[in-house]
Amino acid sequence: MRERVVVTGMGVVAANAHGLDAFEQALREGRSGITFHPKLRDLGFGCQVGGIPDVCDERKREY
């Protein structure tokens, strides 16, 4: 069975950019957004790198 899908918009929230245009530009410039996080080291995690988007609490509720 096939169902129809309609895409009404696109958006990106990533560690290196917010918004589709900014994300595309970050990729073209080679900016990954992945960084070292001392808190992960302090908590004893084996992996201490990650990408954390800089998003305010109000914006988080939208997602």
mmCIF file of the N, C-alpha and C atoms, coordinates in Angstrom:
data_MODEL
# 
_entry.id   MODEL 
# 
loop_
_atom_site.group_PDB 
_atom_site.id 
_atom_site.type_symbol 
_atom_site.label_atom_id 
_atom_site.label_alt_id 
_atom_site.label_comp_id 
_atom_site.label_asym_id 
_atom_site.label_entity_id 
_atom_site.label_seq_id 
_atom_site.pdbx_PDB_ins_code 
_atom_site.Cartn_x 
_atom_site.Cartn_y 
_atom_site.Cartn_z 
_atom_site.occupancy 
_atom_site.B_iso_or_equiv 
_atom_site.pdbx_formal_charge 
_atom_site.auth_seq_id 
_atom_site.auth_comp_id 
_atom_site.auth_asym_id 
_atom_site.auth_atom_id 
_atom_site.pdbx_PDB_model_num 
ATOM 1   N N  . MET A 1 1  ? 0.833  -1.173 0.000  1.00 0.00 ? 1  MET A N  1 
ATOM 2   C CA . MET A 1 1  ? 0.000  0.000  0.000  1.00 0.00 ? 1  MET A CA 1 
ATOM 3   C C  . MET A 1 1  ? 0.887  1.249  0.000  1.00 0.00 ? 1  MET A C  1 
ATOM 4   N N  . ARG A 1 2  ? 0.568  2.197  -0.814 1.00 0.00 ? 2  ARG A N  1 
ATOM 5   C CA . ARG A 1 2  ? 1.313  3.451  -0.876 1.00 0.00 ? 2  ARG A CA 1 
ATOM 6   C C  . ARG A 1 2  ? 0.464  4.577  -0.326 1.00 0.00 ? 2  ARG A C  1 
ATOM 7   N N  . GLU A 1 3  ? 1.107  5.410  0.451  1.00 0.00 ? 3  GLU A N  1 
ATOM 8   C CA . GLU A 1 3  ? 0.425  6.585  0.979  1.00 0.00 ? 3  GLU A CA 1 
ATOM 9   C C  . GLU A 1 3  ? 1.103  7.829  0.428  1.00 0.00 ? 3  GLU A C  1 
ATOM 10  N N  . ARG A 1 4  ? 0.336  8.837  0.204  1.00 0.00 ? 4  ARG A N  1 
ATOM 11  C CA . ARG A 1 4  ? 0.885  10.091 -0.294 1.00 0.00 ? 4  ARG A CA 1 
ATOM 12  C C  . ARG A 1 4  ? 1.446  10.904 0.867  1.00 0.00 ? 4  ARG A C  1 
ATOM 13  N N  . VAL A 1 5  ? 2.522  11.593 0.575  1.00 0.00 ? 5  VAL A N  1 
ATOM 14  C CA . VAL A 1 5  ? 3.162  12.448 1.568  1.00 0.00 ? 5  VAL A CA 1 
ATOM 15  C C  . VAL A 1 5  ? 3.381  13.819 0.948  1.00 0.00 ? 5  VAL A C  1 
ATOM 16  N N  . VAL A 1 6  ? 3.124  14.845 1.722  1.00 0.00 ? 6  VAL A N  1 
ATOM 17  C CA . VAL A 1 6  ? 3.355  16.209 1.266  1.00 0.00 ? 6  VAL A CA 1 
ATOM 18  C C  . VAL A 1 6  ? 4.363  16.862 2.200  1.00 0.00 ? 6  VAL A C  1 
ATOM 19  N N  . VAL A 1 7  ? 5.461  17.331 1.647  1.00 0.00 ? 7  VAL A N  1 
ATOM 20  C CA . VAL A 1 7  ? 6.457  18.051 2.431  1.00 0.00 ? 7  VAL A CA 1 
ATOM 21  C C  . VAL A 1 7  ? 6.105  19.530 2.362  1.00 0.00 ? 7  VAL A C  1 
ATOM 22  N N  . THR A 1 8  ? 5.824  20.113 3.520  1.00 0.00 ? 8  THR A N  1 
ATOM 23  C CA . THR A 1 8  ? 5.399  21.515 3.548  1.00 0.00 ? 8  THR A CA 1 
ATOM 24  C C  . THR A 1 8  ? 6.507  22.464 3.965  1.00 0.00 ? 8  THR A C  1 
ATOM 25  N N  . GLY A 1 9  ? 7.642  21.915 4.377  1.00 0.00 ? 9  GLY A N  1 
ATOM 26  C CA . GLY A 1 9  ? 8.756  22.768 4.776  1.00 0.00 ? 9  GLY A CA 1 
ATOM 27  C C  . GLY A 1 9  ? 9.914  21.925 5.260  1.00 0.00 ? 9  GLY A C  1 
ATOM 28  N N  . MET A 1 10 ? 11.048 22.557 5.380  1.00 0.00 ? 10 MET A N  1 
ATOM 29  C CA . MET A 1 10 ? 12.234 21.863 5.870  1.00 0.00 ? 10 MET A CA 1 
ATOM 30  C C  . MET A 1 10 ? 12.967 22.781 6.832  1.00 0.00 ? 10 MET A C  1 
ATOM 31  N N  . GLY A 1 11 ? 13.602 22.172 7.817  1.00 0.00 ? 11 GLY A N  1 
ATOM 32  C CA . GLY A 1 11 ? 14.378 22.946 8.773  1.00 0.00 ? 11 GLY A CA 1 
ATOM 33  C C  . GLY A 1 11 ? 15.499 22.107 9.341  1.00 0.00 ? 11 GLY A C  1 
ATOM 34  N N  . VAL A 1 12 ? 16.485 22.764 9.891  1.00 0.00 ? 12 VAL A N  1 
ATOM 35  C CA . VAL A 1 12 ? 17.633 22.080 10.477 1.00 0.00 ? 12 VAL A CA 1 
ATOM 36  C C  . VAL A 1 12 ? 17.991 22.762 11.791 1.00 0.00 ? 12 VAL A C  1 
ATOM 37  N N  . VAL A 1 13 ? 18.191 21.946 12.811 1.00 0.00 ? 13 VAL A N  1 
ATOM 38  C CA . VAL A 1 13 ? 18.798 22.410 14.058 1.00 0.00 ? 13 VAL A CA 1 
ATOM 39  C C  . VAL A 1 13 ? 19.967 21.473 14.301 1.00 0.00 ? 13 VAL A C  1 
ATOM 40  N N  . ALA A 1 14 ? 21.166 21.974 14.131 1.00 0.00 ? 14 ALA A N  1 
ATOM 41  C CA . ALA A 1 14 ? 22.368 21.151 14.259 1.00 0.00 ? 14 ALA A CA 1 
ATOM 42  C C  . ALA A 1 14 ? 23.409 21.891 15.089 1.00 0.00 ? 14 ALA A C  1 
ATOM 43  N N  . ALA A 1 15 ? 24.444 21.178 15.453 1.00 0.00 ? 15 ALA A N  1 
ATOM 44  C CA . ALA A 1 15 ? 25.498 21.781 16.277 1.00 0.00 ? 15 ALA A CA 1 
ATOM 45  C C  . ALA A 1 15 ? 26.272 22.865 15.533 1.00 0.00 ? 15 ALA A C  1 
ATOM 46  N N  . ASN A 1 16 ? 26.255 22.829 14.218 1.00 0.00 ? 16 ASN A N  1 
ATOM 47  C CA . ASN A 1 16 ? 27.022 23.810 13.452 1.00 0.00 ? 16 ASN A CA 1 
ATOM 48  C C  . ASN A 1 16 ? 26.174 24.920 12.838 1.00 0.00 ? 16 ASN A C  1 
ATOM 49  N N  . ALA A 1 17 ? 24.854 24.817 12.916 1.00 0.00 ? 17 ALA A N  1 
ATOM 50  C CA . ALA A 1 17 ? 24.011 25.858 12.325 1.00 0.00 ? 17 ALA A CA 1 
ATOM 51  C C  . ALA A 1 17 ? 22.541 25.616 12.638 1.00 0.00 ? 17 ALA A C  1 
ATOM 52  N N  . HIS A 1 18 ? 21.762 26.686 12.500 1.00 0.00 ? 18 HIS A N  1 
ATOM 53  C CA . HIS A 1 18 ? 20.313 26.606 12.638 1.00 0.00 ? 18 HIS A CA 1 
ATOM 54  C C  . HIS A 1 18 ? 19.708 27.139 11.348 1.00 0.00 ? 18 HIS A C  1 
ATOM 55  N N  . GLY A 1 19 ? 18.813 26.392 10.761 1.00 0.00 ? 19 GLY A N  1 
ATOM 56  C CA . GLY A 1 19 ? 18.202 26.800 9.507  1.00 0.00 ? 19 GLY A CA 1 
ATOM 57  C C  . GLY A 1 19 ? 18.892 26.156 8.318  1.00 0.00 ? 19 GLY A C  1 
ATOM 58  N N  . LEU A 1 20 ? 18.113 25.909 7.303  1.00 0.00 ? 20 LEU A N  1 
ATOM 59  C CA . LEU A 1 20 ? 18.603 25.188 6.133  1.00 0.00 ? 20 LEU A CA 1 
ATOM 60  C C  . LEU A 1 20 ? 19.748 25.909 5.420  1.00 0.00 ? 20 LEU A C  1 
ATOM 61  N N  . ASP A 1 21 ? 19.598 27.207 5.195  1.00 0.00 ? 21 ASP A N  1 
ATOM 62  C CA . ASP A 1 21 ? 20.643 27.960 4.485  1.00 0.00 ? 21 ASP A CA 1 
ATOM 63  C C  . ASP A 1 21 ? 21.943 28.006 5.288  1.00 0.00 ? 21 ASP A C  1 
ATOM 64  N N  . ALA A 1 22 ? 21.827 28.258 6.590  1.00 0.00 ? 22 ALA A N  1 
ATOM 65  C CA . ALA A 1 22 ? 23.021 28.324 7.443  1.00 0.00 ? 22 ALA A CA 1 
ATOM 66  C C  . ALA A 1 22 ? 23.699 26.961 7.533  1.00 0.00 ? 22 ALA A C  1 
ATOM 67  N N  . PHE A 1 23 ? 22.902 25.893 7.578  1.00 0.00 ? 23 PHE A N  1 
ATOM 68  C CA . PHE A 1 23 ? 23.458 24.541 7.645  1.00 0.00 ? 23 PHE A CA 1 
ATOM 69  C C  . PHE A 1 23 ? 24.216 24.209 6.359  1.00 0.00 ? 23 PHE A C  1 
ATOM 70  N N  . GLU A 1 24 ? 23.622 24.545 5.221  1.00 0.00 ? 24 GLU A N  1 
ATOM 71  C CA . GLU A 1 24 ? 24.297 24.298 3.946  1.00 0.00 ? 24 GLU A CA 1 
ATOM 72  C C  . GLU A 1 24 ? 25.621 25.062 3.880  1.00 0.00 ? 24 GLU A C  1 
ATOM 73  N N  . GLN A 1 25 ? 25.611 26.303 4.331  1.00 0.00 ? 25 GLN A N  1 
ATOM 74  C CA . GLN A 1 25 ? 26.833 27.116 4.324  1.00 0.00 ? 25 GLN A CA 1 
ATOM 75  C C  . GLN A 1 25 ? 27.889 26.511 5.245  1.00 0.00 ? 25 GLN A C  1 
ATOM 76  N N  . ALA A 1 26 ? 27.478 26.045 6.421  1.00 0.00 ? 26 ALA A N  1 
ATOM 77  C CA . ALA A 1 26 ? 28.421 25.426 7.363  1.00 0.00 ? 26 ALA A CA 1 
ATOM 78  C C  . ALA A 1 26 ? 29.056 24.183 6.750  1.00 0.00 ? 26 ALA A C  1 
ATOM 79  N N  . LEU A 1 27 ? 28.264 23.388 6.059  1.00 0.00 ? 27 LEU A N  1 
ATOM 80  C CA . LEU A 1 27 ? 28.804 22.194 5.406  1.00 0.00 ? 27 LEU A CA 1 
ATOM 81  C C  . LEU A 1 27 ? 29.803 22.572 4.322  1.00 0.00 ? 27 LEU A C  1 
ATOM 82  N N  . ARG A 1 28 ? 29.455 23.573 3.535  1.00 0.00 ? 28 ARG A N  1 
ATOM 83  C CA . ARG A 1 28 ? 30.354 24.009 2.462  1.00 0.00 ? 28 ARG A CA 1 
ATOM 84  C C  . ARG A 1 28 ? 31.676 24.555 3.014  1.00 0.00 ? 28 ARG A C  1 
ATOM 85  N N  . GLU A 1 29 ? 31.611 25.159 4.215  1.00 0.00 ? 29 GLU A N  1 
ATOM 86  C CA . GLU A 1 29 ? 32.816 25.721 4.837  1.00 0.00 ? 29 GLU A CA 1 
ATOM 87  C C  . GLU A 1 29 ? 33.574 24.694 5.669  1.00 0.00 ? 29 GLU A C  1 
ATOM 88  N N  . GLY A 1 30 ? 33.013 23.500 5.798  1.00 0.00 ? 30 GLY A N  1 
ATOM 89  C CA . GLY A 1 30 ? 33.689 22.446 6.551  1.00 0.00 ? 30 GLY A CA 1 
ATOM 90  C C  . GLY A 1 30 ? 33.541 22.549 8.056  1.00 0.00 ? 30 GLY A C  1 
ATOM 91  N N  . ARG A 1 31 ? 32.536 23.289 8.538  1.00 0.00 ? 31 ARG A N  1 
ATOM 92  C CA . ARG A 1 31 ? 32.304 23.415 9.981  1.00 0.00 ? 31 ARG A CA 1 
ATOM 93  C C  . ARG A 1 31 ? 31.403 22.280 10.450 1.00 0.00 ? 31 ARG A C  1 
ATOM 94  N N  . SER A 1 32 ? 31.925 21.420 11.328 1.00 0.00 ? 32 SER A N  1 
ATOM 95  C CA . SER A 1 32 ? 31.151 20.257 11.761 1.00 0.00 ? 32 SER A CA 1 
ATOM 96  C C  . SER A 1 32 ? 30.329 20.507 13.017 1.00 0.00 ? 32 SER A C  1 
ATOM 97  N N  . GLY A 1 33 ? 30.793 21.331 13.932 1.00 0.00 ? 33 GLY A N  1 
ATOM 98  C CA . GLY A 1 33 ? 30.077 21.554 15.184 1.00 0.00 ? 33 GLY A CA 1 
ATOM 99  C C  . GLY A 1 33 ? 30.409 20.533 16.266 1.00 0.00 ? 33 GLY A C  1 
ATOM 100 N N  . ILE A 1 34 ? 31.239 19.554 15.958 1.00 0.00 ? 34 ILE A N  1 
ATOM 101 C CA . ILE A 1 34 ? 31.635 18.538 16.933 1.00 0.00 ? 34 ILE A CA 1 
ATOM 102 C C  . ILE A 1 34 ? 32.832 19.071 17.719 1.00 0.00 ? 34 ILE A C  1 
ATOM 103 N N  . THR A 1 35 ? 32.714 19.075 19.054 1.00 0.00 ? 35 THR A N  1 
ATOM 104 C CA . THR A 1 35 ? 33.776 19.608 19.904 1.00 0.00 ? 35 THR A CA 1 
ATOM 105 C C  . THR A 1 35 ? 33.989 18.724 21.129 1.00 0.00 ? 35 THR A C  1 
ATOM 106 N N  . PHE A 1 36 ? 35.093 18.956 21.818 1.00 0.00 ? 36 PHE A N  1 
ATOM 107 C CA . PHE A 1 36 ? 35.407 18.268 23.072 1.00 0.00 ? 36 PHE A CA 1 
ATOM 108 C C  . PHE A 1 36 ? 34.544 18.855 24.187 1.00 0.00 ? 36 PHE A C  1 
ATOM 109 N N  . HIS A 1 37 ? 34.000 17.977 25.046 1.00 0.00 ? 37 HIS A N  1 
ATOM 110 C CA . HIS A 1 37 ? 33.161 18.412 26.164 1.00 0.00 ? 37 HIS A CA 1 
ATOM 111 C C  . HIS A 1 37 ? 33.752 17.907 27.477 1.00 0.00 ? 37 HIS A C  1 
ATOM 112 N N  . PRO A 1 38 ? 34.411 18.793 28.237 1.00 0.00 ? 38 PRO A N  1 
ATOM 113 C CA . PRO A 1 38 ? 35.043 18.387 29.490 1.00 0.00 ? 38 PRO A CA 1 
ATOM 114 C C  . PRO A 1 38 ? 34.078 17.708 30.459 1.00 0.00 ? 38 PRO A C  1 
ATOM 115 N N  . LYS A 1 39 ? 32.813 18.102 30.443 1.00 0.00 ? 39 LYS A N  1 
ATOM 116 C CA . LYS A 1 39 ? 31.842 17.495 31.361 1.00 0.00 ? 39 LYS A CA 1 
ATOM 117 C C  . LYS A 1 39 ? 31.713 15.994 31.106 1.00 0.00 ? 39 LYS A C  1 
ATOM 118 N N  . LEU A 1 40 ? 31.783 15.582 29.848 1.00 0.00 ? 40 LEU A N  1 
ATOM 119 C CA . LEU A 1 40 ? 31.715 14.154 29.532 1.00 0.00 ? 40 LEU A CA 1 
ATOM 120 C C  . LEU A 1 40 ? 32.936 13.429 30.083 1.00 0.00 ? 40 LEU A C  1 
ATOM 121 N N  . ARG A 1 41 ? 34.098 14.075 30.007 1.00 0.00 ? 41 ARG A N  1 
ATOM 122 C CA . ARG A 1 41 ? 35.316 13.505 30.592 1.00 0.00 ? 41 ARG A CA 1 
ATOM 123 C C  . ARG A 1 41 ? 35.160 13.379 32.105 1.00 0.00 ? 41 ARG A C  1 
ATOM 124 N N  . ASP A 1 42 ? 34.667 14.446 32.740 1.00 0.00 ? 42 ASP A N  1 
ATOM 125 C CA . ASP A 1 42 ? 34.503 14.462 34.192 1.00 0.00 ? 42 ASP A CA 1 
ATOM 126 C C  . ASP A 1 42 ? 33.523 13.395 34.669 1.00 0.00 ? 42 ASP A C  1 
ATOM 127 N N  . LEU A 1 43 ? 32.554 13.058 33.826 1.00 0.00 ? 43 LEU A N  1 
ATOM 128 C CA . LEU A 1 43 ? 31.572 12.026 34.171 1.00 0.00 ? 43 LEU A CA 1 
ATOM 129 C C  . LEU A 1 43 ? 32.067 10.621 33.846 1.00 0.00 ? 43 LEU A C  1 
ATOM 130 N N  . GLY A 1 44 ? 33.260 10.521 33.256 1.00 0.00 ? 44 GLY A N  1 
ATOM 131 C CA . GLY A 1 44 ? 33.857 9.224  32.981 1.00 0.00 ? 44 GLY A CA 1 
ATOM 132 C C  . GLY A 1 44 ? 33.422 8.569  31.682 1.00 0.00 ? 44 GLY A C  1 
ATOM 133 N N  . PHE A 1 45 ? 32.834 9.338  30.784 1.00 0.00 ? 45 PHE A N  1 
ATOM 134 C CA . PHE A 1 45 ? 32.422 8.778  29.502 1.00 0.00 ? 45 PHE A CA 1 
ATOM 135 C C  . PHE A 1 45 ? 33.647 8.467  28.644 1.00 0.00 ? 45 PHE A C  1 
ATOM 136 N N  . GLY A 1 46 ? 33.604 7.357  27.926 1.00 0.00 ? 46 GLY A N  1 
ATOM 137 C CA . GLY A 1 46 ? 34.693 7.004  27.023 1.00 0.00 ? 46 GLY A CA 1 
ATOM 138 C C  . GLY A 1 46 ? 34.768 7.952  25.841 1.00 0.00 ? 46 GLY A C  1 
ATOM 139 N N  . CYS A 1 47 ? 33.633 8.380  25.365 1.00 0.00 ? 47 CYS A N  1 
ATOM 140 C CA . CYS A 1 47 ? 33.565 9.344  24.264 1.00 0.00 ? 47 CYS A CA 1 
ATOM 141 C C  . CYS A 1 47 ? 33.316 10.718 24.873 1.00 0.00 ? 47 CYS A C  1 
ATOM 142 N N  . GLN A 1 48 ? 34.171 11.659 24.558 1.00 0.00 ? 48 GLN A N  1 
ATOM 143 C CA . GLN A 1 48 ? 34.075 12.980 25.172 1.00 0.00 ? 48 GLN A CA 1 
ATOM 144 C C  . GLN A 1 48 ? 33.891 14.091 24.146 1.00 0.00 ? 48 GLN A C  1 
ATOM 145 N N  . VAL A 1 49 ? 33.444 13.719 22.968 1.00 0.00 ? 49 VAL A N  1 
ATOM 146 C CA . VAL A 1 49 ? 33.161 14.705 21.928 1.00 0.00 ? 49 VAL A CA 1 
ATOM 147 C C  . VAL A 1 49 ? 31.702 14.580 21.523 1.00 0.00 ? 49 VAL A C  1 
ATOM 148 N N  . GLY A 1 50 ? 31.152 15.676 21.052 1.00 0.00 ? 50 GLY A N  1 
ATOM 149 C CA . GLY A 1 50 ? 29.768 15.648 20.599 1.00 0.00 ? 50 GLY A CA 1 
ATOM 150 C C  . GLY A 1 50 ? 29.384 16.981 20.000 1.00 0.00 ? 50 GLY A C  1 
ATOM 151 N N  . GLY A 1 51 ? 28.201 17.006 19.452 1.00 0.00 ? 51 GLY A N  1 
ATOM 152 C CA . GLY A 1 51 ? 27.664 18.223 18.872 1.00 0.00 ? 51 GLY A CA 1 
ATOM 153 C C  . GLY A 1 51 ? 26.401 18.615 19.601 1.00 0.00 ? 51 GLY A C  1 
ATOM 154 N N  . ILE A 1 52 ? 26.435 19.741 20.277 1.00 0.00 ? 52 ILE A N  1 
ATOM 155 C CA . ILE A 1 52 ? 25.283 20.204 21.046 1.00 0.00 ? 52 ILE A CA 1 
ATOM 156 C C  . ILE A 1 52 ? 24.807 21.518 20.443 1.00 0.00 ? 52 ILE A C  1 
ATOM 157 N N  . PRO A 1 53 ? 23.610 21.525 19.867 1.00 0.00 ? 53 PRO A N  1 
ATOM 158 C CA . PRO A 1 53 ? 23.092 22.767 19.291 1.00 0.00 ? 53 PRO A CA 1 
ATOM 159 C C  . PRO A 1 53 ? 22.910 23.834 20.365 1.00 0.00 ? 53 PRO A C  1 
ATOM 160 N N  . ASP A 1 54 ? 23.213 25.061 20.039 1.00 0.00 ? 54 ASP A N  1 
ATOM 161 C CA . ASP A 1 54 ? 23.011 26.192 20.935 1.00 0.00 ? 54 ASP A CA 1 
ATOM 162 C C  . ASP A 1 54 ? 21.608 26.736 20.675 1.00 0.00 ? 54 ASP A C  1 
ATOM 163 N N  . VAL A 1 55 ? 20.635 26.208 21.426 1.00 0.00 ? 55 VAL A N  1 
ATOM 164 C CA . VAL A 1 55 ? 19.230 26.557 21.207 1.00 0.00 ? 55 VAL A CA 1 
ATOM 165 C C  . VAL A 1 55 ? 18.629 27.024 22.531 1.00 0.00 ? 55 VAL A C  1 
ATOM 166 N N  . CYS A 1 56 ? 17.948 28.152 22.519 1.00 0.00 ? 56 CYS A N  1 
ATOM 167 C CA . CYS A 1 56 ? 17.320 28.654 23.737 1.00 0.00 ? 56 CYS A CA 1 
ATOM 168 C C  . CYS A 1 56 ? 16.117 27.773 24.095 1.00 0.00 ? 56 CYS A C  1 
ATOM 169 N N  . ASP A 1 57 ? 15.719 27.795 25.367 1.00 0.00 ? 57 ASP A N  1 
ATOM 170 C CA . ASP A 1 57 ? 14.622 26.948 25.842 1.00 0.00 ? 57 ASP A CA 1 
ATOM 171 C C  . ASP A 1 57 ? 13.326 27.198 25.078 1.00 0.00 ? 57 ASP A C  1 
ATOM 172 N N  . GLU A 1 58 ? 13.052 28.453 24.761 1.00 0.00 ? 58 GLU A N  1 
ATOM 173 C CA . GLU A 1 58 ? 11.823 28.774 24.028 1.00 0.00 ? 58 GLU A CA 1 
ATOM 174 C C  . GLU A 1 58 ? 11.809 28.095 22.661 1.00 0.00 ? 58 GLU A C  1 
ATOM 175 N N  . ARG A 1 59 ? 12.939 28.103 22.004 1.00 0.00 ? 59 ARG A N  1 
ATOM 176 C CA . ARG A 1 59 ? 13.040 27.480 20.678 1.00 0.00 ? 59 ARG A CA 1 
ATOM 177 C C  . ARG A 1 59 ? 12.929 25.961 20.774 1.00 0.00 ? 59 ARG A C  1 
ATOM 178 N N  . LYS A 1 60 ? 13.470 25.371 21.857 1.00 0.00 ? 60 LYS A N  1 
ATOM 179 C CA . LYS A 1 60 ? 13.406 23.923 22.042 1.00 0.00 ? 60 LYS A CA 1 
ATOM 180 C C  . LYS A 1 60 ? 11.969 23.435 22.071 1.00 0.00 ? 60 LYS A C  1 
ATOM 181 N N  . ARG A 1 61 ? 11.077 24.224 22.642 1.00 0.00 ? 61 ARG A N  1 
ATOM 182 C CA . ARG A 1 61 ? 9.663  23.819 22.721 1.00 0.00 ? 61 ARG A CA 1 
ATOM 183 C C  . ARG A 1 61 ? 9.027  23.686 21.340 1.00 0.00 ? 61 ARG A C  1 
ATOM 184 N N  . GLU A 1 62 ? 9.570  24.389 20.357 1.00 0.00 ? 62 GLU A N  1 
ATOM 185 C CA . GLU A 1 62 ? 9.037  24.306 18.998 1.00 0.00 ? 62 GLU A CA 1 
ATOM 186 C C  . GLU A 1 62 ? 9.303  22.946 18.376 1.00 0.00 ? 62 GLU A C  1 
ATOM 187 N N  . TYR A 1 63 ? 10.309 22.244 18.899 1.00 0.00 ? 63 TYR A N  1 
ATOM 188 C CA . TYR A 1 63 ? 10.689 20.961 18.341 1.00 0.00 ? 63 TYR A CA 1 
ATOM 189 C C  . TYR A 1 63 ? 10.284 19.860 19.266 1.00 0.00 ? 63 TYR A C  1 
# 
